[in-house]
């Protein structure tokens, strides 16, 4: 009797497929624009998201990217849309969203956007 193959040596183990639209994305390899650095200041976030939005405007796969982010509760900037914008459009995200507090002129955390609400 032979030993069962280890999971790493099995040929029938399937890895999640990368959506085909990601191969054509203009942002491929530019995660610095689409995900915030730790302790990012609001002004830096606005500049980063403006630069990301400019790339998204000319991207041929913006719509499927946006749909994927909305369906999968993604965090970060996807398909020309921040998690804050997805939250305002009625979609939930996987992390609290920094909402702009007009009275104080700054962002505040919103716990209503946490997945599972």
Phi and psi in radians as a Rosetta constraint file:
Dihedral C 1 N 2 CA 2 C 2 CIRCULARHARMONIC -1.614 0.35
Dihedral N 2 CA 2 C 2 N 3 CIRCULARHARMONIC 2.720 0.35
Dihedral C 2 N 3 CA 3 C 3 CIRCULARHARMONIC -1.264 0.35
Dihedral N 3 CA 3 C 3 N 4 CIRCULARHARMONIC 2.589 0.35
Dihedral C 3 N 4 CA 4 C 4 CIRCULARHARMONIC -1.159 0.35
Dihedral N 4 CA 4 C 4 N 5 CIRCULARHARMONIC 2.488 0.35
Dihedral C 4 N 5 CA 5 C 5 CIRCULARHARMONIC -1.143 0.35
Dihedral N 5 CA 5 C 5 N 6 CIRCULARHARMONIC 2.545 0.35
Dihedral C 5 N 6 CA 6 C 6 CIRCULARHARMONIC -1.254 0.35
Dihedral N 6 CA 6 C 6 N 7 CIRCULARHARMONIC 2.689 0.35
Dihedral C 6 N 7 CA 7 C 7 CIRCULARHARMONIC -0.962 0.35
Dihedral N 7 CA 7 C 7 N 8 CIRCULARHARMONIC -0.583 0.35
Dihedral C 7 N 8 CA 8 C 8 CIRCULARHARMONIC -1.299 0.35
Dihedral N 8 CA 8 C 8 N 9 CIRCULARHARMONIC -0.327 0.35
Dihedral C 8 N 9 CA 9 C 9 CIRCULARHARMONIC -1.761 0.35
Dihedral N 9 CA 9 C 9 N 10 CIRCULARHARMONIC -0.042 0.35
Dihedral C 9 N 10 CA 10 C 10 CIRCULARHARMONIC -1.336 0.35
Dihedral N 10 CA 10 C 10 N 11 CIRCULARHARMONIC 2.394 0.35
Dihedral C 10 N 11 CA 11 C 11 CIRCULARHARMONIC -1.529 0.35
Dihedral N 11 CA 11 C 11 N 12 CIRCULARHARMONIC -0.188 0.35
Dihedral C 11 N 12 CA 12 C 12 CIRCULARHARMONIC -1.673 0.35
Dihedral N 12 CA 12 C 12 N 13 CIRCULARHARMONIC 0.124 0.35
Dihedral C 12 N 13 CA 13 C 13 CIRCULARHARMONIC -1.345 0.35
Dihedral N 13 CA 13 C 13 N 14 CIRCULARHARMONIC 2.156 0.35
Dihedral C 13 N 14 CA 14 C 14 CIRCULARHARMONIC -1.754 0.35
Dihedral N 14 CA 14 C 14 N 15 CIRCULARHARMONIC 2.329 0.35
Dihedral C 14 N 15 CA 15 C 15 CIRCULARHARMONIC -1.647 0.35
Dihedral N 15 CA 15 C 15 N 16 CIRCULARHARMONIC 2.646 0.35
Dihedral C 15 N 16 CA 16 C 16 CIRCULARHARMONIC -1.049 0.35
Dihedral N 16 CA 16 C 16 N 17 CIRCULARHARMONIC 2.379 0.35
Dihedral C 16 N 17 CA 17 C 17 CIRCULARHARMONIC -1.356 0.35
Dihedral N 17 CA 17 C 17 N 18 CIRCULARHARMONIC 2.464 0.35
Dihedral C 17 N 18 CA 18 C 18 CIRCULARHARMONIC -1.365 0.35
Dihedral N 18 CA 18 C 18 N 19 CIRCULARHARMONIC 2.214 0.35
Dihedral C 18 N 19 CA 19 C 19 CIRCULARHARMONIC -0.950 0.35
Dihedral N 19 CA 19 C 19 N 20 CIRCULARHARMONIC 2.392 0.35
Dihedral C 19 N 20 CA 20 C 20 CIRCULARHARMONIC -1.044 0.35
Dihedral N 20 CA 20 C 20 N 21 CIRCULARHARMONIC -0.507 0.35
Dihedral C 20 N 21 CA 21 C 21 CIRCULARHARMONIC -1.112 0.35
Dihedral N 21 CA 21 C 21 N 22 CIRCULARHARMONIC -0.481 0.35
Dihedral C 21 N 22 CA 22 C 22 CIRCULARHARMONIC -1.137 0.35
Dihedral N 22 CA 22 C 22 N 23 CIRCULARHARMONIC -0.493 0.35
Dihedral C 22 N 23 CA 23 C 23 CIRCULARHARMONIC -1.141 0.35
Dihedral N 23 CA 23 C 23 N 24 CIRCULARHARMONIC -0.506 0.35
Dihedral C 23 N 24 CA 24 C 24 CIRCULARHARMONIC -1.703 0.35
Dihedral N 24 CA 24 C 24 N 25 CIRCULARHARMONIC 0.059 0.35
Dihedral C 24 N 25 CA 25 C 25 CIRCULARHARMONIC -1.209 0.35
Dihedral N 25 CA 25 C 25 N 26 CIRCULARHARMONIC 2.349 0.35
Dihedral C 25 N 26 CA 26 C 26 CIRCULARHARMONIC -1.141 0.35
Dihedral N 26 CA 26 C 26 N 27 CIRCULARHARMONIC -0.502 0.35
Dihedral C 26 N 27 CA 27 C 27 CIRCULARHARMONIC -1.446 0.35
Dihedral N 27 CA 27 C 27 N 28 CIRCULARHARMONIC -0.051 0.35
Dihedral C 27 N 28 CA 28 C 28 CIRCULARHARMONIC -0.854 0.35
Dihedral N 28 CA 28 C 28 N 29 CIRCULARHARMONIC 2.121 0.35
Dihedral C 28 N 29 CA 29 C 29 CIRCULARHARMONIC 1.508 0.35
Dihedral N 29 CA 29 C 29 N 30 CIRCULARHARMONIC 0.094 0.35
Dihedral C 29 N 30 CA 30 C 30 CIRCULARHARMONIC -1.947 0.35
Dihedral N 30 CA 30 C 30 N 31 CIRCULARHARMONIC 0.766 0.35
Dihedral C 30 N 31 CA 31 C 31 CIRCULARHARMONIC -1.027 0.35
Dihedral N 31 CA 31 C 31 N 32 CIRCULARHARMONIC -0.404 0.35
Dihedral C 31 N 32 CA 32 C 32 CIRCULARHARMONIC -1.041 0.35
Dihedral N 32 CA 32 C 32 N 33 CIRCULARHARMONIC -0.511 0.35
Dihedral C 32 N 33 CA 33 C 33 CIRCULARHARMONIC -1.508 0.35
Dihedral N 33 CA 33 C 33 N 34 CIRCULARHARMONIC -0.398 0.35
Dihedral C 33 N 34 CA 34 C 34 CIRCULARHARMONIC -1.839 0.35
Dihedral N 34 CA 34 C 34 N 35 CIRCULARHARMONIC -0.159 0.35
Dihedral C 34 N 35 CA 35 C 35 CIRCULARHARMONIC -2.355 0.35
Dihedral N 35 CA 35 C 35 N 36 CIRCULARHARMONIC 2.350 0.35
Dihedral C 35 N 36 CA 36 C 36 CIRCULARHARMONIC -1.239 0.35
Dihedral N 36 CA 36 C 36 N 37 CIRCULARHARMONIC 2.628 0.35
Dihedral C 36 N 37 CA 37 C 37 CIRCULARHARMONIC -1.358 0.35
Dihedral N 37 CA 37 C 37 N 38 CIRCULARHARMONIC 2.792 0.35
Dihedral C 37 N 38 CA 38 C 38 CIRCULARHARMONIC -1.041 0.35
Dihedral N 38 CA 38 C 38 N 39 CIRCULARHARMONIC 2.351 0.35
Dihedral C 38 N 39 CA 39 C 39 CIRCULARHARMONIC 1.067 0.35
Dihedral N 39 CA 39 C 39 N 40 CIRCULARHARMONIC 0.630 0.35
Dihedral C 39 N 40 CA 40 C 40 CIRCULARHARMONIC -1.186 0.35
Dihedral N 40 CA 40 C 40 N 41 CIRCULARHARMONIC 2.323 0.35
Dihedral C 40 N 41 CA 41 C 41 CIRCULARHARMONIC -1.351 0.35
Dihedral N 41 CA 41 C 41 N 42 CIRCULARHARMONIC 2.647 0.35
Dihedral C 41 N 42 CA 42 C 42 CIRCULARHARMONIC -0.969 0.35
Dihedral N 42 CA 42 C 42 N 43 CIRCULARHARMONIC -0.681 0.35
Dihedral C 42 N 43 CA 43 C 43 CIRCULARHARMONIC -1.161 0.35
Dihedral N 43 CA 43 C 43 N 44 CIRCULARHARMONIC -0.690 0.35
Dihedral C 43 N 44 CA 44 C 44 CIRCULARHARMONIC -1.171 0.35
Dihedral N 44 CA 44 C 44 N 45 CIRCULARHARMONIC -0.662 0.35
Dihedral C 44 N 45 CA 45 C 45 CIRCULARHARMONIC -1.102 0.35
Dihedral N 45 CA 45 C 45 N 46 CIRCULARHARMONIC -0.764 0.35
Dihedral C 45 N 46 CA 46 C 46 CIRCULARHARMONIC -1.067 0.35
Dihedral N 46 CA 46 C 46 N 47 CIRCULARHARMONIC -0.755 0.35
Dihedral C 46 N 47 CA 47 C 47 CIRCULARHARMONIC -1.103 0.35
Dihedral N 47 CA 47 C 47 N 48 CIRCULARHARMONIC -0.781 0.35
Dihedral C 47 N 48 CA 48 C 48 CIRCULARHARMONIC -1.095 0.35
Dihedral N 48 CA 48 C 48 N 49 CIRCULARHARMONIC -0.790 0.35
Dihedral C 48 N 49 CA 49 C 49 CIRCULARHARMONIC -1.195 0.35
Dihedral N 49 CA 49 C 49 N 50 CIRCULARHARMONIC -0.551 0.35
Dihedral C 49 N 50 CA 50 C 50 CIRCULARHARMONIC -1.120 0.35
Dihedral N 50 CA 50 C 50 N 51 CIRCULARHARMONIC -0.754 0.35
Dihedral C 50 N 51 CA 51 C 51 CIRCULARHARMONIC -1.131 0.35
Dihedral N 51 CA 51 C 51 N 52 CIRCULARHARMONIC -0.705 0.35
Dihedral C 51 N 52 CA 52 C 52 CIRCULARHARMONIC -1.112 0.35
Dihedral N 52 CA 52 C 52 N 53 CIRCULARHARMONIC -0.747 0.35
Dihedral C 52 N 53 CA 53 C 53 CIRCULARHARMONIC -1.080 0.35
Dihedral N 53 CA 53 C 53 N 54 CIRCULARHARMONIC -0.618 0.35
Dihedral C 53 N 54 CA 54 C 54 CIRCULARHARMONIC -1.120 0.35
Dihedral N 54 CA 54 C 54 N 55 CIRCULARHARMONIC -0.688 0.35
Dihedral C 54 N 55 CA 55 C 55 CIRCULARHARMONIC -1.160 0.35
Dihedral N 55 CA 55 C 55 N 56 CIRCULARHARMONIC -0.746 0.35
Dihedral C 55 N 56 CA 56 C 56 CIRCULARHARMONIC -1.088 0.35
Dihedral N 56 CA 56 C 56 N 57 CIRCULARHARMONIC -0.607 0.35
Dihedral C 56 N 57 CA 57 C 57 CIRCULARHARMONIC -1.031 0.35
Dihedral N 57 CA 57 C 57 N 58 CIRCULARHARMONIC -0.584 0.35
Dihedral C 57 N 58 CA 58 C 58 CIRCULARHARMONIC -1.789 0.35
Dihedral N 58 CA 58 C 58 N 59 CIRCULARHARMONIC 0.193 0.35
Dihedral C 58 N 59 CA 59 C 59 CIRCULARHARMONIC -1.496 0.35
Dihedral N 59 CA 59 C 59 N 60 CIRCULARHARMONIC 2.298 0.35
Dihedral C 59 N 60 CA 60 C 60 CIRCULARHARMONIC -1.282 0.35
Dihedral N 60 CA 60 C 60 N 61 CIRCULARHARMONIC -0.201 0.35
Dihedral C 60 N 61 CA 61 C 61 CIRCULARHARMONIC -2.070 0.35
Dihedral N 61 CA 61 C 61 N 62 CIRCULARHARMONIC 0.482 0.35
Dihedral C 61 N 62 CA 62 C 62 CIRCULARHARMONIC -1.032 0.35
Dihedral N 62 CA 62 C 62 N 63 CIRCULARHARMONIC -0.776 0.35
Dihedral C 62 N 63 CA 63 C 63 CIRCULARHARMONIC -1.133 0.35
Dihedral N 63 CA 63 C 63 N 64 CIRCULARHARMONIC -0.890 0.35
Dihedral C 63 N 64 CA 64 C 64 CIRCULARHARMONIC -1.121 0.35
Dihedral N 64 CA 64 C 64 N 65 CIRCULARHARMONIC -0.539 0.35
Dihedral C 64 N 65 CA 65 C 65 CIRCULARHARMONIC -1.120 0.35
Dihedral N 65 CA 65 C 65 N 66 CIRCULARHARMONIC -0.823 0.35
Dihedral C 65 N 66 CA 66 C 66 CIRCULARHARMONIC -1.090 0.35
Dihedral N 66 CA 66 C 66 N 67 CIRCULARHARMONIC -0.766 0.35
Dihedral C 66 N 67 CA 67 C 67 CIRCULARHARMONIC -1.085 0.35
Dihedral N 67 CA 67 C 67 N 68 CIRCULARHARMONIC -0.741 0.35
Dihedral C 67 N 68 CA 68 C 68 CIRCULARHARMONIC -1.090 0.35
Dihedral N 68 CA 68 C 68 N 69 CIRCULARHARMONIC -0.745 0.35
Dihedral C 68 N 69 CA 69 C 69 CIRCULARHARMONIC -1.117 0.35
Dihedral N 69 CA 69 C 69 N 70 CIRCULARHARMONIC -0.710 0.35
Dihedral C 69 N 70 CA 70 C 70 CIRCULARHARMONIC -1.178 0.35
Dihedral N 70 CA 70 C 70 N 71 CIRCULARHARMONIC -0.751 0.35
Dihedral C 70 N 71 CA 71 C 71 CIRCULARHARMONIC -1.235 0.35
Dihedral N 71 CA 71 C 71 N 72 CIRCULARHARMONIC -0.525 0.35
Dihedral C 71 N 72 CA 72 C 72 CIRCULARHARMONIC -1.862 0.35
Dihedral N 72 CA 72 C 72 N 73 CIRCULARHARMONIC 0.198 0.35
Dihedral C 72 N 73 CA 73 C 73 CIRCULARHARMONIC 0.933 0.35
Dihedral N 73 CA 73 C 73 N 74 CIRCULARHARMONIC 0.807 0.35
Dihedral C 73 N 74 CA 74 C 74 CIRCULARHARMONIC -1.245 0.35
Dihedral N 74 CA 74 C 74 N 75 CIRCULARHARMONIC 2.666 0.35
Dihedral C 74 N 75 CA 75 C 75 CIRCULARHARMONIC -1.825 0.35
Dihedral N 75 CA 75 C 75 N 76 CIRCULARHARMONIC 2.528 0.35
Dihedral C 75 N 76 CA 76 C 76 CIRCULARHARMONIC 1.844 0.35
Dihedral N 76 CA 76 C 76 N 77 CIRCULARHARMONIC -2.981 0.35
Dihedral C 76 N 77 CA 77 C 77 CIRCULARHARMONIC -1.734 0.35
Dihedral N 77 CA 77 C 77 N 78 CIRCULARHARMONIC 2.042 0.35
Dihedral C 77 N 78 CA 78 C 78 CIRCULARHARMONIC -2.360 0.35
Dihedral N 78 CA 78 C 78 N 79 CIRCULARHARMONIC 2.348 0.35
Dihedral C 78 N 79 CA 79 C 79 CIRCULARHARMONIC 1.004 0.35
Dihedral N 79 CA 79 C 79 N 80 CIRCULARHARMONIC 0.614 0.35
Dihedral C 79 N 80 CA 80 C 80 CIRCULARHARMONIC 1.367 0.35
Dihedral N 80 CA 80 C 80 N 81 CIRCULARHARMONIC 0.320 0.35
Dihedral C 80 N 81 CA 81 C 81 CIRCULARHARMONIC -2.462 0.35
Dihedral N 81 CA 81 C 81 N 82 CIRCULARHARMONIC 2.310 0.35
Dihedral C 81 N 82 CA 82 C 82 CIRCULARHARMONIC -1.460 0.35
Dihedral N 82 CA 82 C 82 N 83 CIRCULARHARMONIC 2.914 0.35
Dihedral C 82 N 83 CA 83 C 83 CIRCULARHARMONIC -1.103 0.35
Dihedral N 83 CA 83 C 83 N 84 CIRCULARHARMONIC -0.539 0.35
Dihedral C 83 N 84 CA 84 C 84 CIRCULARHARMONIC -1.089 0.35
Dihedral N 84 CA 84 C 84 N 85 CIRCULARHARMONIC -0.779 0.35
Dihedral C 84 N 85 CA 85 C 85 CIRCULARHARMONIC -1.171 0.35
Dihedral N 85 CA 85 C 85 N 86 CIRCULARHARMONIC -0.651 0.35
Dihedral C 85 N 86 CA 86 C 86 CIRCULARHARMONIC -1.124 0.35
Dihedral N 86 CA 86 C 86 N 87 CIRCULARHARMONIC -0.701 0.35
Dihedral C 86 N 87 CA 87 C 87 CIRCULARHARMONIC -1.065 0.35
Dihedral N 87 CA 87 C 87 N 88 CIRCULARHARMONIC -0.805 0.35
Dihedral C 87 N 88 CA 88 C 88 CIRCULARHARMONIC -1.138 0.35
Dihedral N 88 CA 88 C 88 N 89 CIRCULARHARMONIC -0.468 0.35
Dihedral C 88 N 89 CA 89 C 89 CIRCULARHARMONIC -1.442 0.35
Dihedral N 89 CA 89 C 89 N 90 CIRCULARHARMONIC 0.009 0.35
Dihedral C 89 N 90 CA 90 C 90 CIRCULARHARMONIC 1.720 0.35
Dihedral N 90 CA 90 C 90 N 91 CIRCULARHARMONIC 0.154 0.35
Dihedral C 90 N 91 CA 91 C 91 CIRCULARHARMONIC -1.779 0.35
Dihedral N 91 CA 91 C 91 N 92 CIRCULARHARMONIC 2.554 0.35
Dihedral C 91 N 92 CA 92 C 92 CIRCULARHARMONIC -1.587 0.35
Dihedral N 92 CA 92 C 92 N 93 CIRCULARHARMONIC 2.634 0.35
Dihedral C 92 N 93 CA 93 C 93 CIRCULARHARMONIC -2.108 0.35
Dihedral N 93 CA 93 C 93 N 94 CIRCULARHARMONIC 2.923 0.35
Dihedral C 93 N 94 CA 94 C 94 CIRCULARHARMONIC -1.452 0.35
Dihedral N 94 CA 94 C 94 N 95 CIRCULARHARMONIC -0.049 0.35
Dihedral C 94 N 95 CA 95 C 95 CIRCULARHARMONIC -2.482 0.35
Dihedral N 95 CA 95 C 95 N 96 CIRCULARHARMONIC 2.773 0.35
Dihedral C 95 N 96 CA 96 C 96 CIRCULARHARMONIC -1.002 0.35
Dihedral N 96 CA 96 C 96 N 97 CIRCULARHARMONIC 2.545 0.35
Dihedral C 96 N 97 CA 97 C 97 CIRCULARHARMONIC -1.820 0.35
Dihedral N 97 CA 97 C 97 N 98 CIRCULARHARMONIC 2.388 0.35
Dihedral C 97 N 98 CA 98 C 98 CIRCULARHARMONIC -1.400 0.35
Dihedral N 98 CA 98 C 98 N 99 CIRCULARHARMONIC 1.937 0.35
Dihedral C 98 N 99 CA 99 C 99 CIRCULARHARMONIC -1.685 0.35
Dihedral N 99 CA 99 C 99 N 100 CIRCULARHARMONIC 2.535 0.35
Dihedral C 99 N 100 CA 100 C 100 CIRCULARHARMONIC -1.338 0.35
Dihedral N 100 CA 100 C 100 N 101 CIRCULARHARMONIC 2.184 0.35
Dihedral C 100 N 101 CA 101 C 101 CIRCULARHARMONIC -1.746 0.35
Dihedral N 101 CA 101 C 101 N 102 CIRCULARHARMONIC 1.745 0.35
Dihedral C 101 N 102 CA 102 C 102 CIRCULARHARMONIC -1.061 0.35
Dihedral N 102 CA 102 C 102 N 103 CIRCULARHARMONIC -0.569 0.35
Dihedral C 102 N 103 CA 103 C 103 CIRCULARHARMONIC -1.145 0.35
Dihedral N 103 CA 103 C 103 N 104 CIRCULARHARMONIC -0.640 0.35
Dihedral C 103 N 104 CA 104 C 104 CIRCULARHARMONIC -1.783 0.35
Dihedral N 104 CA 104 C 104 N 105 CIRCULARHARMONIC -0.156 0.35
Dihedral C 104 N 105 CA 105 C 105 CIRCULARHARMONIC 1.228 0.35
Dihedral N 105 CA 105 C 105 N 106 CIRCULARHARMONIC 0.526 0.35
Dihedral C 105 N 106 CA 106 C 106 CIRCULARHARMONIC -2.653 0.35
Dihedral N 106 CA 106 C 106 N 107 CIRCULARHARMONIC 2.976 0.35
Dihedral C 106 N 107 CA 107 C 107 CIRCULARHARMONIC -1.413 0.35
Dihedral N 107 CA 107 C 107 N 108 CIRCULARHARMONIC 2.635 0.35
Dihedral C 107 N 108 CA 108 C 108 CIRCULARHARMONIC -2.375 0.35
Dihedral N 108 CA 108 C 108 N 109 CIRCULARHARMONIC 2.673 0.35
Dihedral C 108 N 109 CA 109 C 109 CIRCULARHARMONIC -1.310 0.35
Dihedral N 109 CA 109 C 109 N 110 CIRCULARHARMONIC 2.464 0.35
Dihedral C 109 N 110 CA 110 C 110 CIRCULARHARMONIC -2.032 0.35
Dihedral N 110 CA 110 C 110 N 111 CIRCULARHARMONIC 2.036 0.35
Dihedral C 110 N 111 CA 111 C 111 CIRCULARHARMONIC -1.431 0.35
Dihedral N 111 CA 111 C 111 N 112 CIRCULARHARMONIC -0.122 0.35
Dihedral C 111 N 112 CA 112 C 112 CIRCULARHARMONIC -1.280 0.35
Dihedral N 112 CA 112 C 112 N 113 CIRCULARHARMONIC -0.237 0.35
Dihedral C 112 N 113 CA 113 C 113 CIRCULARHARMONIC -1.647 0.35
Dihedral N 113 CA 113 C 113 N 114 CIRCULARHARMONIC 0.045 0.35
Dihedral C 113 N 114 CA 114 C 114 CIRCULARHARMONIC -1.237 0.35
Dihedral N 114 CA 114 C 114 N 115 CIRCULARHARMONIC 2.393 0.35
Dihedral C 114 N 115 CA 115 C 115 CIRCULARHARMONIC -0.970 0.35
Dihedral N 115 CA 115 C 115 N 116 CIRCULARHARMONIC 2.449 0.35
Dihedral C 115 N 116 CA 116 C 116 CIRCULARHARMONIC 1.732 0.35
Dihedral N 116 CA 116 C 116 N 117 CIRCULARHARMONIC -0.152 0.35
